[in-house]
């Protein structure tokens, strides 16, 4: 059994990975492969604060195997999950 702090460390690395890559490039490695990116609702690049907000809210979006996030995306005109809505970001096709 792993000590509790391994879980905390994993969570910090997980959030840091998404925040740093999306906040600096708009894309994680997976988004680069699938040719999508995160931008502000007006199409401009996001900043670190927006990247952190959208990713820390993965905690809620990810509940019940991302069912919460999926329902919010289906109900949203802009196809935003909670993290995107709060950070005022959208996921679009990369050019």
Secondary structure, 3 states (H helix, E strand, C coil): CCCHHHHHHHHHHHHHHHHHHHHHHCCCHHHHHHCEEEEECCCCECCHHHHHHHHHCHHHHCHHHHHHHHHHHHHCCCCCCHHHHHHCEEEEECC
